[in-house]
Each structure stands twice: as structure tokens, then as C-alpha cells.
Amino acid sequence: MRNRTKMLKVFGVLLAISLAAGCSDAPTPQDRVTLHSGYQALNQRDYDGAMSAAEKFLRNHPPGVPGSG
């Protein structure tokens, strides 16, 4: 049950990031690689890797900054 909760949390973060990336003016190829690696980690149940990718994306695109969403 704990893994399922963690998985849903990670998935929610990655989904929000994906939506924000889709709304930004020009997501870079590296942004897409970061998101793709996060989804791959999630599919492999590597929740720490997925969170790491999400955090890396958010460091480069903080919420509330123009062009971030």
C-alpha cells in the first residue's frame, strides 16, 4: 500500500510537470529527456529516480515563473 501511494504521488508530480512543459513557450530537448527519463523510472518502479527527474525539471522551471505553465 505504501508503494502505491508513493507511485501515485510521483505520477501526479510527473503529470503536472508534463502539463506545464506542454504549456511553456519552448521546452528544450533536455527538458523532454528529463521528463522521459522520469516516466521510464516510474514504469520501472524506480520511484526515487522518478522523483529525482521531477525535481530536476522543477529546478529548471519553477512554478509561477512566466513561461512555466
ZAMIPA-456931 format. One record per atom (N, C-alpha, C, CB): residue in three letters; chain; x, y, z. Coordinates in pm, 1 decimal, m for minus. Atoms other than C-alpha are relative to their C-alpha. Glycine has a CB too. Layout:
<atoms>
atom res ALA chain A c1 X c2 Y c3 Z
...
</atoms>
This chain:
<atoms>
atom res MET chain A c1 82.5 c2 m119.7 c3 0.0
atom res MET chain A c1 0.0 c2 0.0 c3 0.0
atom res MET chain A c1 86.6 c2 125.7 c3 0.0
atom res MET chain A c1 m93.7 c2 0.0 c3 120.9
atom res ARG chain A c1 m87.9 c2 m115.9 c3 m7.4
atom res ARG chain A c1 284.4 c2 238.2 c3 81.1
atom res ARG chain A c1 62.2 c2 30.0 c3 m136.2
atom res ARG chain A c1 109.5 c2 m22.9 c3 104.5
atom res ASN chain A c1 m57.5 c2 m19.9 c3 133.3
atom res ASN chain A c1 443.9 c2 183.0 c3 m260.6
atom res ASN chain A c1 m102.6 c2 58.3 c3 m95.6
atom res ASN chain A c1 53.8 c2 m132.0 c3 m55.4
atom res ARG chain A c1 104.7 c2 m52.2 c3 88.0
atom res ARG chain A c1 112.6 c2 251.7 c3 m432.6
atom res ARG chain A c1 m20.4 c2 149.1 c3 23.9
atom res ARG chain A c1 m132.1 c2 m76.1 c3 21.9
atom res THR chain A c1 15.3 c2 m141.1 c3 m32.9
atom res THR chain A c1 77.5 c2 583.5 c3 m250.2
atom res THR chain A c1 117.3 c2 80.0 c3 m54.8
atom res THR chain A c1 m11.7 c2 19.3 c3 152.0
atom res LYS chain A c1 m118.3 c2 m68.3 c3 50.9
atom res LYS chain A c1 432.8 c2 679.7 c3 m339.4
atom res LYS chain A c1 m4.4 c2 7.1 c3 m152.1
atom res LYS chain A c1 128.0 c2 m71.1 c3 46.7
atom res MET chain A c1 9.7 c2 2.4 c3 144.6
atom res MET chain A c1 375.2 c2 575.8 c3 m701.4
atom res MET chain A c1 m100.0 c2 104.6 c3 m49.1
atom res MET chain A c1 m40.3 c2 m139.4 c3 m48.2
atom res LEU chain A c1 100.3 c2 m98.3 c3 40.0
atom res LEU chain A c1 61.1 c2 789.1 c3 m725.8
atom res LEU chain A c1 51.2 c2 142.1 c3 19.0
atom res LEU chain A c1 m128.7 c2 m20.2 c3 79.5
atom res LYS chain A c1 m57.3 c2 m132.4 c3 m23.7
atom res LYS chain A c1 243.6 c2 1086.5 c3 m576.8
atom res LYS chain A c1 99.4 c2 36.2 c3 m110.0
atom res LYS chain A c1 68.7 c2 5.1 c3 137.6
atom res VAL chain A c1 m99.3 c2 m23.2 c3 104.7
atom res VAL chain A c1 530.5 c2 1052.3 c3 m824.9
atom res VAL chain A c1 m69.3 c2 21.3 c3 m133.9
atom res VAL chain A c1 98.9 c2 m118.1 c3 m8.8
atom res PHE chain A c1 72.6 c2 m13.4 c3 125.7
atom res PHE chain A c1 289.7 c2 1004.5 c3 m1113.3
atom res PHE chain A c1 m68.7 c2 136.7 c3 m8.6
atom res PHE chain A c1 m103.6 c2 m112.9 c3 m14.4
atom res GLY chain A c1 65.8 c2 m130.6 c3 m2.3
atom res GLY chain A c1 96.7 c2 1315.7 c3 m1011.9
atom res GLY chain A c1 98.4 c2 113.1 c3 m25.7
atom res GLY chain A c1 m69.5 c2 21.5 c3 133.5
atom res VAL chain A c1 m102.3 c2 m102.6 c3 21.4
atom res VAL chain A c1 414.9 c2 1522.3 c3 m998.3
atom res VAL chain A c1 44.4 c2 0.7 c3 m145.4
atom res VAL chain A c1 121.0 c2 m23.3 c3 92.6
atom res LEU chain A c1 m43.5 c2 7.0 c3 139.7
atom res LEU chain A c1 529.2 c2 1397.2 c3 m1339.2
atom res LEU chain A c1 m109.5 c2 46.5 c3 m95.3
atom res LEU chain A c1 42.1 c2 m142.5 c3 m35.1
atom res LEU chain A c1 110.2 c2 m46.3 c3 84.5
atom res LEU chain A c1 185.3 c2 1458.1 c3 m1488.5
atom res LEU chain A c1 m9.8 c2 152.0 c3 2.9
atom res LEU chain A c1 m133.1 c2 m62.6 c3 45.3
atom res ALA chain A c1 5.5 c2 m146.0 c3 m10.2
atom res ALA chain A c1 181.0 c2 1814.8 c3 m1357.4
atom res ALA chain A c1 115.9 c2 64.3 c3 m75.5
atom res ALA chain A c1 2.3 c2 43.8 c3 147.3
atom res ILE chain A c1 m115.8 c2 m53.4 c3 71.4
atom res ILE chain A c1 529.4 c2 1871.6 c3 m1494.9
atom res ILE chain A c1 m20.2 c2 m11.4 c3 m150.2
atom res ILE chain A c1 128.0 c2 m73.2 c3 42.0
atom res SER chain A c1 25.2 c2 18.1 c3 143.3
atom res SER chain A c1 430.4 c2 1730.3 c3 m1832.3
atom res SER chain A c1 m97.5 c2 104.1 c3 m52.0
atom res SER chain A c1 m53.9 c2 m140.4 c3 m27.8
atom res LEU chain A c1 97.3 c2 m101.0 c3 40.8
atom res LEU chain A c1 132.8 c2 1961.4 c3 m1848.5
atom res LEU chain A c1 64.4 c2 137.9 c3 m3.2
atom res LEU chain A c1 m121.0 c2 0.0 c3 94.6
atom res ALA chain A c1 m68.6 c2 m129.8 c3 m2.2
atom res ALA chain A c1 348.3 c2 2257.5 c3 m1751.5
atom res ALA chain A c1 96.1 c2 11.6 c3 m117.2
atom res ALA chain A c1 75.8 c2 19.3 c3 132.6
atom res ALA chain A c1 m93.8 c2 m2.5 c3 112.9
atom res ALA chain A c1 605.7 c2 2164.5 c3 m2013.9
atom res ALA chain A c1 m74.6 c2 20.5 c3 m130.9
atom res ALA chain A c1 82.0 c2 m130.2 c3 m5.6
atom res GLY chain A c1 80.2 c2 m16.5 c3 121.2
atom res GLY chain A c1 333.8 c2 2142.5 c3 m2276.2
atom res GLY chain A c1 m51.4 c2 141.3 c3 m15.6
atom res GLY chain A c1 m116.0 c2 m96.0 c3 0.6
atom res CYS chain A c1 50.3 c2 m137.2 c3 4.3
atom res CYS chain A c1 217.8 c2 2493.2 c3 m2186.2
atom res CYS chain A c1 111.1 c2 103.0 c3 m12.8
atom res CYS chain A c1 m81.0 c2 28.8 c3 123.5
atom res SER chain A c1 m107.0 c2 m98.9 c3 5.0
atom res SER chain A c1 558.9 c2 2655.2 c3 m2179.3
atom res SER chain A c1 29.2 c2 38.9 c3 m143.9
atom res SER chain A c1 126.9 c2 m53.7 c3 67.5
atom res ASP chain A c1 m26.4 c2 m53.0 c3 132.6
atom res ASP chain A c1 681.9 c2 2859.9 c3 m2471.0
atom res ASP chain A c1 87.0 c2 m91.4 c3 m83.1
atom res ASP chain A c1 64.2 c2 134.0 c3 10.6
atom res ALA chain A c1 m91.6 c2 82.2 c3 77.6
atom res ALA chain A c1 969.2 c2 2636.3 c3 m2575.8
atom res ALA chain A c1 74.0 c2 m98.2 c3 89.7
atom res ALA chain A c1 99.4 c2 87.8 c3 m75.7
atom res PRO chain A c1 m74.5 c2 98.0 c3 m79.4
atom res PRO chain A c1 1058.0 c2 2323.7 c3 m2378.8
atom res PRO chain A c1 122.2 c2 m45.7 c3 m78.9
atom res PRO chain A c1 m90.0 c2 m121.7 c3 37.8
atom res THR chain A c1 m123.3 c2 37.7 c3 66.8
atom res THR chain A c1 1414.4 c2 2233.5 c3 m2456.8
atom res THR chain A c1 4.5 c2 m151.8 c3 m19.2
atom res THR chain A c1 122.5 c2 48.5 c3 80.6
atom res PRO chain A c1 m15.2 c2 145.1 c3 15.5
atom res PRO chain A c1 1518.7 c2 1890.5 c3 m2581.6
atom res PRO chain A c1 44.4 c2 m66.2 c3 130.6
atom res PRO chain A c1 101.0 c2 m31.0 c3 m111.1
atom res GLN chain A c1 m43.2 c2 57.6 c3 m127.4
atom res GLN chain A c1 1688.1 c2 1836.4 c3 m2244.3
atom res GLN chain A c1 m117.8 c2 m14.1 c3 96.7
atom res GLN chain A c1 110.2 c2 86.8 c3 63.2
atom res ASP chain A c1 120.2 c2 11.2 c3 m83.1
atom res ASP chain A c1 1355.8 c2 1906.2 c3 m2068.2
atom res ASP chain A c1 m78.6 c2 m125.7 c3 m36.7
atom res ASP chain A c1 m88.9 c2 125.3 c3 m15.9
atom res ARG chain A c1 72.5 c2 119.4 c3 45.9
atom res ARG chain A c1 1193.8 c2 1635.9 c3 m2278.3
atom res ARG chain A c1 71.8 c2 m127.8 c3 42.1
atom res ARG chain A c1 m16.6 c2 2.6 c3 m152.8
atom res VAL chain A c1 m77.7 c2 116.2 c3 m43.1
atom res VAL chain A c1 1476.1 c2 1392.9 c3 m2198.7
atom res VAL chain A c1 m21.2 c2 m24.0 c3 149.1
atom res VAL chain A c1 150.5 c2 19.9 c3 m30.8
atom res THR chain A c1 20.8 c2 11.8 c3 m143.9
atom res THR chain A c1 1434.6 c2 1465.6 c3 m1827.6
atom res THR chain A c1 m136.9 c2 m60.5 c3 30.2
atom res THR chain A c1 13.5 c2 137.1 c3 67.4
atom res LEU chain A c1 134.6 c2 53.4 c3 m22.5
atom res LEU chain A c1 1059.2 c2 1401.5 c3 m1840.5
atom res LEU chain A c1 m9.4 c2 m145.4 c3 m45.1
atom res LEU chain A c1 m104.5 c2 84.9 c3 m73.9
atom res HIS chain A c1 3.8 c2 137.5 c3 49.9
atom res HIS chain A c1 1105.3 c2 1088.2 c3 m2049.4
atom res HIS chain A c1 69.5 c2 m94.7 c3 97.7
atom res HIS chain A c1 66.0 c2 m8.9 c3 m139.1
atom res SER chain A c1 m71.2 c2 85.6 c3 m95.3
atom res SER chain A c1 1360.9 c2 950.4 c3 m1804.4
atom res SER chain A c1 m81.3 c2 m17.2 c3 128.2
atom res SER chain A c1 138.8 c2 59.0 c3 32.6
atom res GLY chain A c1 86.1 c2 11.5 c3 m117.4
atom res GLY chain A c1 1120.6 c2 1025.5 c3 m1519.4
atom res GLY chain A c1 m111.6 c2 m100.6 c3 m20.5
atom res GLY chain A c1 m58.6 c2 134.6 c3 34.9
atom res TYR chain A c1 105.3 c2 97.5 c3 29.0
atom res TYR chain A c1 841.9 c2 829.7 c3 m1685.9
atom res TYR chain A c1 56.2 c2 m141.0 c3 m11.7
atom res TYR chain A c1 m72.9 c2 37.6 c3 m128.7
atom res GLN chain A c1 m62.2 c2 132.8 c3 7.1
atom res GLN chain A c1 1079.4 c2 542.0 c3 m1761.4
atom res GLN chain A c1 27.8 c2 m52.8 c3 140.5
atom res GLN chain A c1 131.2 c2 5.2 c3 m82.3
atom res ALA chain A c1 m26.1 c2 40.7 c3 m138.3
atom res ALA chain A c1 1184.0 c2 534.3 c3 m1397.0
atom res ALA chain A c1 m129.4 c2 m40.7 c3 68.8
atom res ALA chain A c1 68.4 c2 113.5 c3 78.3
atom res LEU chain A c1 128.9 c2 33.2 c3 m59.9
atom res LEU chain A c1 819.1 c2 534.1 c3 m1292.0
atom res LEU chain A c1 m49.1 c2 m135.2 c3 m49.6
atom res LEU chain A c1 m103.4 c2 108.7 c3 m31.2
atom res ASN chain A c1 42.3 c2 129.3 c3 56.0
atom res ASN chain A c1 740.0 c2 244.5 c3 m1526.8
atom res ASN chain A c1 80.7 c2 m115.7 c3 56.7
atom res ASN chain A c1 12.8 c2 1.6 c3 m151.7
atom res GLN chain A c1 m85.7 c2 104.3 c3 m57.4
atom res GLN chain A c1 1031.6 c2 50.3 c3 m1375.4
atom res GLN chain A c1 m12.3 c2 m5.7 c3 152.6
atom res GLN chain A c1 146.2 c2 24.1 c3 m39.5
atom res ARG chain A c1 24.0 c2 m8.2 c3 m144.5
atom res ARG chain A c1 901.8 c2 129.8 c3 m1025.5
atom res ARG chain A c1 121.2 c2 51.5 c3 76.3
atom res ARG chain A c1 m39.5 c2 m135.9 c3 53.8
atom res ASP chain A c1 m113.5 c2 m67.9 c3 m62.6
atom res ASP chain A c1 1214.6 c2 333.5 c3 m953.6
atom res ASP chain A c1 m50.8 c2 137.3 c3 42.4
atom res ASP chain A c1 125.1 c2 10.9 c3 m98.3
atom res TYR chain A c1 66.6 c2 m121.3 c3 m43.6
atom res TYR chain A c1 1029.4 c2 595.3 c3 m753.6
atom res TYR chain A c1 99.1 c2 110.4 c3 36.4
atom res TYR chain A c1 m89.1 c2 m30.0 c3 118.1
atom res ASP chain A c1 m101.1 c2 m100.9 c3 m32.6
atom res ASP chain A c1 1343.7 c2 767.6 c3 m631.0
atom res ASP chain A c1 53.2 c2 64.9 c3 m127.5
atom res ASP chain A c1 116.1 c2 m63.0 c3 80.4
atom res GLY chain A c1 m45.9 c2 m54.1 c3 127.5
atom res GLY chain A c1 1464.3 c2 806.5 c3 m990.2
atom res GLY chain A c1 m103.1 c2 90.7 c3 m63.2
atom res GLY chain A c1 34.3 c2 m111.9 c3 m95.0
atom res ALA chain A c1 108.2 c2 m82.7 c3 55.6
atom res ALA chain A c1 1126.4 c2 941.5 c3 m1097.2
atom res ALA chain A c1 m9.1 c2 133.2 c3 73.3
atom res ALA chain A c1 m135.0 c2 m74.2 c3 8.4
atom res MET chain A c1 4.1 c2 m124.3 c3 m77.6
atom res MET chain A c1 1124.3 c2 1195.8 c3 m815.1
atom res MET chain A c1 121.2 c2 86.8 c3 m30.4
atom res MET chain A c1 m6.6 c2 m30.3 c3 150.4
atom res SER chain A c1 m120.9 c2 m74.3 c3 33.4
atom res SER chain A c1 1480.5 c2 1294.6 c3 m898.8
atom res SER chain A c1 m17.7 c2 74.3 c3 m132.6
atom res SER chain A c1 121.3 c2 m95.0 c3 m7.2
atom res ALA chain A c1 24.5 c2 m64.2 c3 129.7
atom res ALA chain A c1 1381.1 c2 1366.0 c3 m1260.0
atom res ALA chain A c1 m100.6 c2 113.8 c3 15.0
atom res ALA chain A c1 m51.1 c2 m103.2 c3 m103.2
atom res ALA chain A c1 100.1 c2 m104.4 c3 m21.7
atom res ALA chain A c1 1077.1 c2 1562.2 c3 m1142.8
atom res ALA chain A c1 62.1 c2 121.3 c3 68.5
atom res ALA chain A c1 m116.7 c2 m54.0 c3 83.9
atom res GLU chain A c1 m64.6 c2 m110.6 c3 m71.0
atom res GLU chain A c1 1286.6 c2 1768.7 c3 m903.2
atom res GLU chain A c1 96.1 c2 75.8 c3 m91.1
atom res GLU chain A c1 74.8 c2 m52.1 c3 122.9
atom res LYS chain A c1 m91.5 c2 m65.1 c3 93.6
atom res LYS chain A c1 1545.0 c2 1837.7 c3 m1174.4
atom res LYS chain A c1 m77.0 c2 91.9 c3 m93.9
atom res LYS chain A c1 79.3 c2 m104.8 c3 m80.5
atom res PHE chain A c1 81.2 c2 m82.2 c3 89.2
atom res PHE chain A c1 1273.2 c2 1964.9 c3 m1407.2
atom res PHE chain A c1 m51.3 c2 123.0 c3 73.9
atom res PHE chain A c1 m117.6 c2 m81.4 c3 m56.9
atom res LEU chain A c1 54.9 c2 m112.4 c3 m76.1
atom res LEU chain A c1 1119.9 c2 2180.9 c3 m1134.6
atom res LEU chain A c1 106.6 c2 102.8 c3 37.1
atom res LEU chain A c1 m67.6 c2 m50.9 c3 125.9
atom res ARG chain A c1 m107.8 c2 m96.2 c3 m25.9
atom res ARG chain A c1 1457.4 c2 2335.6 c3 m1050.4
atom res ARG chain A c1 20.4 c2 91.5 c3 m121.0
atom res ARG chain A c1 131.8 c2 m73.9 c3 34.1
atom res ASN chain A c1 m18.7 c2 m77.4 c3 122.6
atom res ASN chain A c1 1485.1 c2 2447.6 c3 m1413.7
atom res ASN chain A c1 m124.3 c2 80.0 c3 m39.6
atom res ASN chain A c1 38.5 c2 m92.2 c3 m113.0
atom res HIS chain A c1 127.0 c2 m64.3 c3 35.2
atom res HIS chain A c1 1117.1 c2 2550.6 c3 m1439.9
atom res HIS chain A c1 m86.3 c2 14.3 c3 125.6
atom res HIS chain A c1 m75.5 c2 m81.9 c3 m109.7
atom res PRO chain A c1 78.8 c2 m15.1 c3 m123.1
atom res PRO chain A c1 987.2 c2 2672.3 c3 m1103.7
atom res PRO chain A c1 m141.5 c2 48.5 c3 m30.7
atom res PRO chain A c1 69.2 c2 97.7 c3 96.3
atom res PRO chain A c1 138.7 c2 m42.8 c3 20.2
atom res PRO chain A c1 609.2 c2 2712.5 c3 m1080.7
atom res PRO chain A c1 m14.9 c2 149.4 c3 26.2
atom res PRO chain A c1 m94.9 c2 m79.4 c3 91.4
atom res GLY chain A c1 28.4 c2 m140.5 c3 m19.0
atom res GLY chain A c1 479.3 c2 3066.3 c3 m1112.4
atom res GLY chain A c1 88.5 c2 93.4 c3 m79.3
atom res GLY chain A c1 11.2 c2 32.8 c3 141.6
atom res VAL chain A c1 m88.8 c2 m81.9 c3 83.0
atom res VAL chain A c1 758.9 c2 3187.5 c3 m1339.1
atom res VAL chain A c1 m60.9 c2 10.0 c3 m138.7
atom res VAL chain A c1 144.6 c2 m60.1 c3 m6.3
atom res PRO chain A c1 56.7 c2 m12.8 c3 134.8
atom res PRO chain A c1 639.1 c2 3328.9 c3 m1673.3
atom res PRO chain A c1 60.2 c2 m103.1 c3 m95.6
atom res PRO chain A c1 23.3 c2 141.9 c3 m54.5
atom res GLY chain A c1 m42.1 c2 101.7 c3 95.8
atom res GLY chain A c1 652.4 c2 3059.9 c3 m1939.2
atom res GLY chain A c1 8.3 c2 m138.4 c3 59.9
atom res GLY chain A c1 132.2 c2 36.5 c3 m57.9
atom res SER chain A c1 m8.9 c2 131.9 c3 m62.5
atom res SER chain A c1 642.0 c2 2776.8 c3 m1686.2
atom res SER chain A c1 m132.1 c2 m73.8 c3 0.5
atom res SER chain A c1 50.1 c2 13.1 c3 140.5
atom res GLY chain A c1 124.6 c2 75.4 c3 m1.2
atom res GLY chain A c1 279.8 c2 2693.0 c3 m1728.0
atom res GLY chain A c1 m118.6 c2 82.2 c3 m34.1
atom res GLY chain A c1 m21.1 c2 m61.6 c3 130.9
</atoms>
